[in-house]
Amino acid sequence: MSQPSTATGRQHRTVALAAMAGTTIEWYDFFIYALCTGLVFGKVFFEGFGEDSLIISFATIGISFFFRPIGAAVAGHLGDRLGRRAMLIATLVLMGVSTTLIGLVPTRDSIGVTAPVILVFLRILQGMSAGGEWGGAALIAVEHAPTGKRGRFGAFPQLGAPLGLLLANGVLALITALTTDEQFLSWGWRIPFLLSVVLVAAGFVIRRRVEESPVYQELKDTGDRARTPLATLFRHHWPLVVAGALLFAANNAVGYMTTGGYVQAYSVNHLKINPTTILICVMIAAVGWLASTLAGGIWSDRIGRIRVYRIGFLIQLAWMFPFFALLNTANTGLIVLGLVLYSIGLGLTYGPQSALFAELYPTAVRYSGAALSYALGAVLGGAFAPMIAEALQTSTGTVYSVAVYLAAVTLVGLTVTFFLKERRDTPLTGTEAHAEQYDEQTTVTA
């Protein structure tokens, strides 16, 4: 039988808040780059490409995603072999160092083509960190949680994304408001990157206080750790990796319209909206995303992860075209309304993710499985979503072509939910849980 958790409610909350704090810092670092891609980098690092500078600038976001699976594989292997806690600290430091160095990269006018090369290399390091970090944060929260509250506690690391977006947009909005356009392009954009030093130092202190996952500790004590987690994962559970990746891709592509900077760039470059104004609009929407993400995690404990996902995807599908219609009005109030309602479906398909991914895999390969599903889903969904959106809008002359693209991706995610079994009541600890998950080999239905 699975052993009951010996941790107190206060300890559960401490772990959840530590996971949330770390992912907030990670995503702040990651989103700052994405936001500056649409507002700055096309002019500062890629101006030599003329009309294609913005598309190429967005492509650098996509390139980094291809290195997420590498980060996920490395962190997953070490996380399954050495523990979740060590990877939480290592990935946070890697992201912080990479982000800070981006703030110090000379412009193309100063060192020529070397400048964008260095920029892309540092973005790749960000991608590797993001690929490995989420799995550790998600599992440390879920594996510490009581069985009936895994969705609630698993939602806390998910809150790092909207909080990171809120923080990134807030810092940029403040800087754009305090500087002229020339000052912002010259040196102002570097400030958010350099601030990462302070944030990472705080996150490092917080995460060092987190104890190892009791689920992993039990596995370590029994000596049941897989020698080659990746090989075991692909031998027994590869359908789960594919299903998880497709599920996250449907959420990630839609989310990256705001987190990847497309909506901000479209608003500034095509609708001629003030940069500070649209950044504030996205900040307000990030609050809505945060609320719906937490609600999605809590709700999934009551009605199941799969049902919440289906409801979220249906909302995404229904709101896609109205959202772009409101965006095209260039009316601040209507844009805020559109973004807030847009965030509801996004949150409901994001909040239950930590718990769902943890429940898909046995403990011995859980970090590898969750991290790879997440990283591959990010490649399929978010990698080139802003670039694809920009290319579609440019080639067709209408932003509604972007809505068609996102609706199609959402339908894929909705379809996947009908091939997954609900496992919210499945124990994560104990030999019976391990045996059940291995004997079944997959939770994808026939």
Helices and strands as residue ranges (DSSP letters): H 9-36, I 37-41, H 42-44, G 47-52, H 53-65, H 68-82, H 84-102, H 108-111, H 114-144, G 147-149, H 150-158, H 160-178, H 181-183, I 184-188, H 190-194, H 196-208, H 214-222, H 229-236, H 238-259, H 262-269, H 275-303, H 305-327, H 332-348, H 353-360, G 363-365, H 366-381, H 385-396, H 400-416, G 417-419, H 431-440
